[in-house]
Amino acid sequence: MINIIREKILHKGYANRADIRKFIPCGSVRSQEIFDQIRNEVKEEGKLNLEKVVLSRRLLPYIGLTEKQVISYAEKEKADAATSTNNKLNR
């Protein structure tokens, strides 16, 4: 289920602090730290920060996965959920 959530956040393109908590998962203090770290990285690169959000793809290094992996795992989770639902219906 977590990779389905991650996939949705990646497709959205940006993440606020609540999204960071869902993506990592972590608490509010850690999500604020991650948010601030990403904003500092963007500033150091000489780029402008988005207001109140960060680009969601910048969260990937914190979980050690690529976007392709997240999408692949999300598809597997969706397939597993569909199989589970079908098995329950056939009982």
Secondary structure, 3 states (H helix, E strand, C coil): CHHHHHHHHHHHCEECHHHHHHHCCCCHHHHHHHHHHHHHHHHHCCCCCCCCCEEHHHHHHHHCCCHHHHHHHHHHHHHHHHHHHHHHHCC
